[in-house]
Amino acid sequence: MGAPEMEAAWNDLAVRHEQGQLSGDERKFFKKLVKALGYLEVNPRHNSLASHEIDPLTRRYGVRVWQSYLENRTPAAGRIFWAYGPAKGEITILAVEPHPEDQKQGGYDRIKLSALP
């Protein structure tokens, strides 16, 4: 994990998972997140992730922002927003959000990303 907000969120989930303190929904989310991050680490273009650049976020933040599936075919399916860097061979997780319904005008306007380190 890269940006401070995402690193803090990850650390909180990981510690509570180790202590057995996650609720049922949090356990499901954590399991999906670990699986998706594993795919991202090995191959950001893994078919299960359906990774693709999000032009409105790339324009807004001035860095190529990618979206990958955390889950699919569920209401408000989770998405991982990430960027390459800051160093070669690194990926920084910028946000984990519900799908923004990009078919609606301004769907990505509500997405707030952490800064690259």
Phi and psi in radians as a Rosetta constraint file:
Dihedral C 1 N 2 CA 2 C 2 CIRCULARHARMONIC -1.974 0.35
Dihedral N 2 CA 2 C 2 N 3 CIRCULARHARMONIC -1.347 0.35
Dihedral C 2 N 3 CA 3 C 3 CIRCULARHARMONIC -1.047 0.35
Dihedral N 3 CA 3 C 3 N 4 CIRCULARHARMONIC 2.588 0.35
Dihedral C 3 N 4 CA 4 C 4 CIRCULARHARMONIC -0.956 0.35
Dihedral N 4 CA 4 C 4 N 5 CIRCULARHARMONIC -0.713 0.35
Dihedral C 4 N 5 CA 5 C 5 CIRCULARHARMONIC -1.145 0.35
Dihedral N 5 CA 5 C 5 N 6 CIRCULARHARMONIC -0.724 0.35
Dihedral C 5 N 6 CA 6 C 6 CIRCULARHARMONIC -1.234 0.35
Dihedral N 6 CA 6 C 6 N 7 CIRCULARHARMONIC -0.664 0.35
Dihedral C 6 N 7 CA 7 C 7 CIRCULARHARMONIC -1.124 0.35
Dihedral N 7 CA 7 C 7 N 8 CIRCULARHARMONIC -0.722 0.35
Dihedral C 7 N 8 CA 8 C 8 CIRCULARHARMONIC -1.122 0.35
Dihedral N 8 CA 8 C 8 N 9 CIRCULARHARMONIC -0.737 0.35
Dihedral C 8 N 9 CA 9 C 9 CIRCULARHARMONIC -1.108 0.35
Dihedral N 9 CA 9 C 9 N 10 CIRCULARHARMONIC -0.775 0.35
Dihedral C 9 N 10 CA 10 C 10 CIRCULARHARMONIC -1.068 0.35
Dihedral N 10 CA 10 C 10 N 11 CIRCULARHARMONIC -0.831 0.35
Dihedral C 10 N 11 CA 11 C 11 CIRCULARHARMONIC -1.050 0.35
Dihedral N 11 CA 11 C 11 N 12 CIRCULARHARMONIC -0.725 0.35
Dihedral C 11 N 12 CA 12 C 12 CIRCULARHARMONIC -1.061 0.35
Dihedral N 12 CA 12 C 12 N 13 CIRCULARHARMONIC -0.855 0.35
Dihedral C 12 N 13 CA 13 C 13 CIRCULARHARMONIC -1.089 0.35
Dihedral N 13 CA 13 C 13 N 14 CIRCULARHARMONIC -0.765 0.35
Dihedral C 13 N 14 CA 14 C 14 CIRCULARHARMONIC -1.114 0.35
Dihedral N 14 CA 14 C 14 N 15 CIRCULARHARMONIC -0.778 0.35
Dihedral C 14 N 15 CA 15 C 15 CIRCULARHARMONIC -1.130 0.35
Dihedral N 15 CA 15 C 15 N 16 CIRCULARHARMONIC -0.824 0.35
Dihedral C 15 N 16 CA 16 C 16 CIRCULARHARMONIC -1.153 0.35
Dihedral N 16 CA 16 C 16 N 17 CIRCULARHARMONIC -0.537 0.35
Dihedral C 16 N 17 CA 17 C 17 CIRCULARHARMONIC -1.141 0.35
Dihedral N 17 CA 17 C 17 N 18 CIRCULARHARMONIC -0.827 0.35
Dihedral C 17 N 18 CA 18 C 18 CIRCULARHARMONIC -1.046 0.35
Dihedral N 18 CA 18 C 18 N 19 CIRCULARHARMONIC -0.589 0.35
Dihedral C 18 N 19 CA 19 C 19 CIRCULARHARMONIC -1.540 0.35
Dihedral N 19 CA 19 C 19 N 20 CIRCULARHARMONIC -0.015 0.35
Dihedral C 19 N 20 CA 20 C 20 CIRCULARHARMONIC 1.202 0.35
Dihedral N 20 CA 20 C 20 N 21 CIRCULARHARMONIC 0.543 0.35
Dihedral C 20 N 21 CA 21 C 21 CIRCULARHARMONIC -1.876 0.35
Dihedral N 21 CA 21 C 21 N 22 CIRCULARHARMONIC 0.243 0.35
Dihedral C 21 N 22 CA 22 C 22 CIRCULARHARMONIC -1.513 0.35
Dihedral N 22 CA 22 C 22 N 23 CIRCULARHARMONIC 2.467 0.35
Dihedral C 22 N 23 CA 23 C 23 CIRCULARHARMONIC -1.225 0.35
Dihedral N 23 CA 23 C 23 N 24 CIRCULARHARMONIC 2.993 0.35
Dihedral C 23 N 24 CA 24 C 24 CIRCULARHARMONIC -1.008 0.35
Dihedral N 24 CA 24 C 24 N 25 CIRCULARHARMONIC -0.801 0.35
Dihedral C 24 N 25 CA 25 C 25 CIRCULARHARMONIC -1.147 0.35
Dihedral N 25 CA 25 C 25 N 26 CIRCULARHARMONIC -0.677 0.35
Dihedral C 25 N 26 CA 26 C 26 CIRCULARHARMONIC -1.151 0.35
Dihedral N 26 CA 26 C 26 N 27 CIRCULARHARMONIC -0.664 0.35
Dihedral C 26 N 27 CA 27 C 27 CIRCULARHARMONIC -1.089 0.35
Dihedral N 27 CA 27 C 27 N 28 CIRCULARHARMONIC -0.761 0.35
Dihedral C 27 N 28 CA 28 C 28 CIRCULARHARMONIC -1.089 0.35
Dihedral N 28 CA 28 C 28 N 29 CIRCULARHARMONIC -0.800 0.35
Dihedral C 28 N 29 CA 29 C 29 CIRCULARHARMONIC -1.050 0.35
Dihedral N 29 CA 29 C 29 N 30 CIRCULARHARMONIC -0.816 0.35
Dihedral C 29 N 30 CA 30 C 30 CIRCULARHARMONIC -1.066 0.35
Dihedral N 30 CA 30 C 30 N 31 CIRCULARHARMONIC -0.733 0.35
Dihedral C 30 N 31 CA 31 C 31 CIRCULARHARMONIC -1.087 0.35
Dihedral N 31 CA 31 C 31 N 32 CIRCULARHARMONIC -0.788 0.35
Dihedral C 31 N 32 CA 32 C 32 CIRCULARHARMONIC -1.117 0.35
Dihedral N 32 CA 32 C 32 N 33 CIRCULARHARMONIC -0.712 0.35
Dihedral C 32 N 33 CA 33 C 33 CIRCULARHARMONIC -1.125 0.35
Dihedral N 33 CA 33 C 33 N 34 CIRCULARHARMONIC -0.795 0.35
Dihedral C 33 N 34 CA 34 C 34 CIRCULARHARMONIC -1.055 0.35
Dihedral N 34 CA 34 C 34 N 35 CIRCULARHARMONIC -0.760 0.35
Dihedral C 34 N 35 CA 35 C 35 CIRCULARHARMONIC -1.094 0.35
Dihedral N 35 CA 35 C 35 N 36 CIRCULARHARMONIC -0.837 0.35
Dihedral C 35 N 36 CA 36 C 36 CIRCULARHARMONIC -1.125 0.35
Dihedral N 36 CA 36 C 36 N 37 CIRCULARHARMONIC -0.709 0.35
Dihedral C 36 N 37 CA 37 C 37 CIRCULARHARMONIC -1.157 0.35
Dihedral N 37 CA 37 C 37 N 38 CIRCULARHARMONIC -0.585 0.35
Dihedral C 37 N 38 CA 38 C 38 CIRCULARHARMONIC -1.099 0.35
Dihedral N 38 CA 38 C 38 N 39 CIRCULARHARMONIC -0.771 0.35
Dihedral C 38 N 39 CA 39 C 39 CIRCULARHARMONIC -1.083 0.35
Dihedral N 39 CA 39 C 39 N 40 CIRCULARHARMONIC -0.770 0.35
Dihedral C 39 N 40 CA 40 C 40 CIRCULARHARMONIC -1.052 0.35
Dihedral N 40 CA 40 C 40 N 41 CIRCULARHARMONIC -0.713 0.35
Dihedral C 40 N 41 CA 41 C 41 CIRCULARHARMONIC -1.100 0.35
Dihedral N 41 CA 41 C 41 N 42 CIRCULARHARMONIC -0.724 0.35
Dihedral C 41 N 42 CA 42 C 42 CIRCULARHARMONIC -1.431 0.35
Dihedral N 42 CA 42 C 42 N 43 CIRCULARHARMONIC -0.773 0.35
Dihedral C 42 N 43 CA 43 C 43 CIRCULARHARMONIC -2.728 0.35
Dihedral N 43 CA 43 C 43 N 44 CIRCULARHARMONIC 1.721 0.35
Dihedral C 43 N 44 CA 44 C 44 CIRCULARHARMONIC -1.022 0.35
Dihedral N 44 CA 44 C 44 N 45 CIRCULARHARMONIC -0.290 0.35
Dihedral C 44 N 45 CA 45 C 45 CIRCULARHARMONIC -1.801 0.35
Dihedral N 45 CA 45 C 45 N 46 CIRCULARHARMONIC 0.367 0.35
Dihedral C 45 N 46 CA 46 C 46 CIRCULARHARMONIC -0.980 0.35
Dihedral N 46 CA 46 C 46 N 47 CIRCULARHARMONIC 2.409 0.35
Dihedral C 46 N 47 CA 47 C 47 CIRCULARHARMONIC -0.956 0.35
Dihedral N 47 CA 47 C 47 N 48 CIRCULARHARMONIC -0.663 0.35
Dihedral C 47 N 48 CA 48 C 48 CIRCULARHARMONIC -1.127 0.35
Dihedral N 48 CA 48 C 48 N 49 CIRCULARHARMONIC -0.428 0.35
Dihedral C 48 N 49 CA 49 C 49 CIRCULARHARMONIC -1.469 0.35
Dihedral N 49 CA 49 C 49 N 50 CIRCULARHARMONIC -0.456 0.35
Dihedral C 49 N 50 CA 50 C 50 CIRCULARHARMONIC 0.843 0.35
Dihedral N 50 CA 50 C 50 N 51 CIRCULARHARMONIC 0.787 0.35
Dihedral C 50 N 51 CA 51 C 51 CIRCULARHARMONIC -1.116 0.35
Dihedral N 51 CA 51 C 51 N 52 CIRCULARHARMONIC 2.407 0.35
Dihedral C 51 N 52 CA 52 C 52 CIRCULARHARMONIC -2.747 0.35
Dihedral N 52 CA 52 C 52 N 53 CIRCULARHARMONIC 2.630 0.35
Dihedral C 52 N 53 CA 53 C 53 CIRCULARHARMONIC -1.249 0.35
Dihedral N 53 CA 53 C 53 N 54 CIRCULARHARMONIC 2.516 0.35
Dihedral C 53 N 54 CA 54 C 54 CIRCULARHARMONIC -1.908 0.35
Dihedral N 54 CA 54 C 54 N 55 CIRCULARHARMONIC 1.751 0.35
Dihedral C 54 N 55 CA 55 C 55 CIRCULARHARMONIC -0.979 0.35
Dihedral N 55 CA 55 C 55 N 56 CIRCULARHARMONIC -0.783 0.35
Dihedral C 55 N 56 CA 56 C 56 CIRCULARHARMONIC -1.058 0.35
Dihedral N 56 CA 56 C 56 N 57 CIRCULARHARMONIC -0.632 0.35
Dihedral C 56 N 57 CA 57 C 57 CIRCULARHARMONIC -1.326 0.35
Dihedral N 57 CA 57 C 57 N 58 CIRCULARHARMONIC -0.628 0.35
Dihedral C 57 N 58 CA 58 C 58 CIRCULARHARMONIC -1.051 0.35
Dihedral N 58 CA 58 C 58 N 59 CIRCULARHARMONIC -0.788 0.35
Dihedral C 58 N 59 CA 59 C 59 CIRCULARHARMONIC -1.125 0.35
Dihedral N 59 CA 59 C 59 N 60 CIRCULARHARMONIC -0.753 0.35
Dihedral C 59 N 60 CA 60 C 60 CIRCULARHARMONIC -1.186 0.35
Dihedral N 60 CA 60 C 60 N 61 CIRCULARHARMONIC -0.712 0.35
Dihedral C 60 N 61 CA 61 C 61 CIRCULARHARMONIC -1.719 0.35
Dihedral N 61 CA 61 C 61 N 62 CIRCULARHARMONIC -0.163 0.35
Dihedral C 61 N 62 CA 62 C 62 CIRCULARHARMONIC 1.275 0.35
Dihedral N 62 CA 62 C 62 N 63 CIRCULARHARMONIC 0.291 0.35
Dihedral C 62 N 63 CA 63 C 63 CIRCULARHARMONIC -2.466 0.35
Dihedral N 63 CA 63 C 63 N 64 CIRCULARHARMONIC 2.544 0.35
Dihedral C 63 N 64 CA 64 C 64 CIRCULARHARMONIC -1.130 0.35
Dihedral N 64 CA 64 C 64 N 65 CIRCULARHARMONIC 2.061 0.35
Dihedral C 64 N 65 CA 65 C 65 CIRCULARHARMONIC -1.877 0.35
Dihedral N 65 CA 65 C 65 N 66 CIRCULARHARMONIC 2.289 0.35
Dihedral C 65 N 66 CA 66 C 66 CIRCULARHARMONIC -1.969 0.35
Dihedral N 66 CA 66 C 66 N 67 CIRCULARHARMONIC 2.661 0.35
Dihedral C 66 N 67 CA 67 C 67 CIRCULARHARMONIC -2.147 0.35
Dihedral N 67 CA 67 C 67 N 68 CIRCULARHARMONIC 2.353 0.35
Dihedral C 67 N 68 CA 68 C 68 CIRCULARHARMONIC -2.278 0.35
Dihedral N 68 CA 68 C 68 N 69 CIRCULARHARMONIC 2.646 0.35
Dihedral C 68 N 69 CA 69 C 69 CIRCULARHARMONIC -1.253 0.35
Dihedral N 69 CA 69 C 69 N 70 CIRCULARHARMONIC 2.315 0.35
Dihedral C 69 N 70 CA 70 C 70 CIRCULARHARMONIC -1.632 0.35
Dihedral N 70 CA 70 C 70 N 71 CIRCULARHARMONIC -0.614 0.35
Dihedral C 70 N 71 CA 71 C 71 CIRCULARHARMONIC -2.697 0.35
Dihedral N 71 CA 71 C 71 N 72 CIRCULARHARMONIC 2.923 0.35
Dihedral C 71 N 72 CA 72 C 72 CIRCULARHARMONIC -2.510 0.35
Dihedral N 72 CA 72 C 72 N 73 CIRCULARHARMONIC 2.760 0.35
Dihedral C 72 N 73 CA 73 C 73 CIRCULARHARMONIC 1.008 0.35
Dihedral N 73 CA 73 C 73 N 74 CIRCULARHARMONIC 0.634 0.35
Dihedral C 73 N 74 CA 74 C 74 CIRCULARHARMONIC -2.342 0.35
Dihedral N 74 CA 74 C 74 N 75 CIRCULARHARMONIC 2.656 0.35
Dihedral C 74 N 75 CA 75 C 75 CIRCULARHARMONIC -1.035 0.35
Dihedral N 75 CA 75 C 75 N 76 CIRCULARHARMONIC 2.365 0.35
Dihedral C 75 N 76 CA 76 C 76 CIRCULARHARMONIC 0.910 0.35
Dihedral N 76 CA 76 C 76 N 77 CIRCULARHARMONIC 0.796 0.35
Dihedral C 76 N 77 CA 77 C 77 CIRCULARHARMONIC -0.919 0.35
Dihedral N 77 CA 77 C 77 N 78 CIRCULARHARMONIC 2.397 0.35
Dihedral C 77 N 78 CA 78 C 78 CIRCULARHARMONIC -1.217 0.35
Dihedral N 78 CA 78 C 78 N 79 CIRCULARHARMONIC 2.541 0.35
Dihedral C 78 N 79 CA 79 C 79 CIRCULARHARMONIC -2.287 0.35
Dihedral N 79 CA 79 C 79 N 80 CIRCULARHARMONIC 2.528 0.35
Dihedral C 79 N 80 CA 80 C 80 CIRCULARHARMONIC -1.844 0.35
Dihedral N 80 CA 80 C 80 N 81 CIRCULARHARMONIC 2.211 0.35
Dihedral C 80 N 81 CA 81 C 81 CIRCULARHARMONIC -1.838 0.35
Dihedral N 81 CA 81 C 81 N 82 CIRCULARHARMONIC 2.291 0.35
Dihedral C 81 N 82 CA 82 C 82 CIRCULARHARMONIC -2.620 0.35
Dihedral N 82 CA 82 C 82 N 83 CIRCULARHARMONIC 2.940 0.35
Dihedral C 82 N 83 CA 83 C 83 CIRCULARHARMONIC -2.470 0.35
Dihedral N 83 CA 83 C 83 N 84 CIRCULARHARMONIC 2.691 0.35
Dihedral C 83 N 84 CA 84 C 84 CIRCULARHARMONIC -1.299 0.35
Dihedral N 84 CA 84 C 84 N 85 CIRCULARHARMONIC 2.466 0.35
Dihedral C 84 N 85 CA 85 C 85 CIRCULARHARMONIC 1.980 0.35
Dihedral N 85 CA 85 C 85 N 86 CIRCULARHARMONIC -3.119 0.35
Dihedral C 85 N 86 CA 86 C 86 CIRCULARHARMONIC -1.343 0.35
Dihedral N 86 CA 86 C 86 N 87 CIRCULARHARMONIC -0.439 0.35
Dihedral C 86 N 87 CA 87 C 87 CIRCULARHARMONIC -1.729 0.35
Dihedral N 87 CA 87 C 87 N 88 CIRCULARHARMONIC 2.837 0.35
Dihedral C 87 N 88 CA 88 C 88 CIRCULARHARMONIC -1.045 0.35
Dihedral N 88 CA 88 C 88 N 89 CIRCULARHARMONIC 2.371 0.35
Dihedral C 88 N 89 CA 89 C 89 CIRCULARHARMONIC 1.431 0.35
Dihedral N 89 CA 89 C 89 N 90 CIRCULARHARMONIC 0.119 0.35
Dihedral C 89 N 90 CA 90 C 90 CIRCULARHARMONIC -1.927 0.35
Dihedral N 90 CA 90 C 90 N 91 CIRCULARHARMONIC 2.645 0.35
Dihedral C 90 N 91 CA 91 C 91 CIRCULARHARMONIC -2.199 0.35
Dihedral N 91 CA 91 C 91 N 92 CIRCULARHARMONIC 2.378 0.35
Dihedral C 91 N 92 CA 92 C 92 CIRCULARHARMONIC -1.980 0.35
Dihedral N 92 CA 92 C 92 N 93 CIRCULARHARMONIC 2.167 0.35
Dihedral C 92 N 93 CA 93 C 93 CIRCULARHARMONIC -1.375 0.35
Dihedral N 93 CA 93 C 93 N 94 CIRCULARHARMONIC 2.168 0.35
Dihedral C 93 N 94 CA 94 C 94 CIRCULARHARMONIC -1.786 0.35
Dihedral N 94 CA 94 C 94 N 95 CIRCULARHARMONIC -0.470 0.35
Dihedral C 94 N 95 CA 95 C 95 CIRCULARHARMONIC -2.965 0.35
Dihedral N 95 CA 95 C 95 N 96 CIRCULARHARMONIC 2.688 0.35
Dihedral C 95 N 96 CA 96 C 96 CIRCULARHARMONIC -2.215 0.35
Dihedral N 96 CA 96 C 96 N 97 CIRCULARHARMONIC 2.018 0.35
Dihedral C 96 N 97 CA 97 C 97 CIRCULARHARMONIC -2.404 0.35
Dihedral N 97 CA 97 C 97 N 98 CIRCULARHARMONIC 2.795 0.35
Dihedral C 97 N 98 CA 98 C 98 CIRCULARHARMONIC -1.143 0.35
Dihedral N 98 CA 98 C 98 N 99 CIRCULARHARMONIC 2.727 0.35
Dihedral C 98 N 99 CA 99 C 99 CIRCULARHARMONIC -0.976 0.35
Dihedral N 99 CA 99 C 99 N 100 CIRCULARHARMONIC 2.280 0.35
Dihedral C 99 N 100 CA 100 C 100 CIRCULARHARMONIC -1.447 0.35
Dihedral N 100 CA 100 C 100 N 101 CIRCULARHARMONIC 0.179 0.35
Dihedral C 100 N 101 CA 101 C 101 CIRCULARHARMONIC 0.898 0.35
Dihedral N 101 CA 101 C 101 N 102 CIRCULARHARMONIC 1.106 0.35
Dihedral C 101 N 102 CA 102 C 102 CIRCULARHARMONIC -1.138 0.35
Dihedral N 102 CA 102 C 102 N 103 CIRCULARHARMONIC -0.202 0.35
Dihedral C 102 N 103 CA 103 C 103 CIRCULARHARMONIC -1.253 0.35
Dihedral N 103 CA 103 C 103 N 104 CIRCULARHARMONIC -0.356 0.35
Dihedral C 103 N 104 CA 104 C 104 CIRCULARHARMONIC -1.489 0.35
Dihedral N 104 CA 104 C 104 N 105 CIRCULARHARMONIC 2.538 0.35
Dihedral C 104 N 105 CA 105 C 105 CIRCULARHARMONIC -1.056 0.35
Dihedral N 105 CA 105 C 105 N 106 CIRCULARHARMONIC 2.247 0.35
Dihedral C 105 N 106 CA 106 C 106 CIRCULARHARMONIC 1.364 0.35
Dihedral N 106 CA 106 C 106 N 107 CIRCULARHARMONIC 0.321 0.35
Dihedral C 106 N 107 CA 107 C 107 CIRCULARHARMONIC -0.992 0.35
Dihedral N 107 CA 107 C 107 N 108 CIRCULARHARMONIC -0.596 0.35
Dihedral C 107 N 108 CA 108 C 108 CIRCULARHARMONIC -1.577 0.35
Dihedral N 108 CA 108 C 108 N 109 CIRCULARHARMONIC -0.039 0.35
Dihedral C 108 N 109 CA 109 C 109 CIRCULARHARMONIC -1.104 0.35
Dihedral N 109 CA 109 C 109 N 110 CIRCULARHARMONIC -0.529 0.35
Dihedral C 109 N 110 CA 110 C 110 CIRCULARHARMONIC -1.474 0.35
Dihedral N 110 CA 110 C 110 N 111 CIRCULARHARMONIC -0.171 0.35
Dihedral C 110 N 111 CA 111 C 111 CIRCULARHARMONIC -1.311 0.35
Dihedral N 111 CA 111 C 111 N 112 CIRCULARHARMONIC 2.158 0.35
Dihedral C 111 N 112 CA 112 C 112 CIRCULARHARMONIC -1.985 0.35
Dihedral N 112 CA 112 C 112 N 113 CIRCULARHARMONIC 2.117 0.35
Dihedral C 112 N 113 CA 113 C 113 CIRCULARHARMONIC -1.784 0.35
Dihedral N 113 CA 113 C 113 N 114 CIRCULARHARMONIC 2.562 0.35
Dihedral C 113 N 114 CA 114 C 114 CIRCULARHARMONIC -1.220 0.35
Dihedral N 114 CA 114 C 114 N 115 CIRCULARHARMONIC 2.795 0.35
Dihedral C 114 N 115 CA 115 C 115 CIRCULARHARMONIC -1.435 0.35
Dihedral N 115 CA 115 C 115 N 116 CIRCULARHARMONIC 2.639 0.35
Dihedral C 115 N 116 CA 116 C 116 CIRCULARHARMONIC -1.191 0.35
Dihedral N 116 CA 116 C 116 N 117 CIRCULARHARMONIC 2.494 0.35
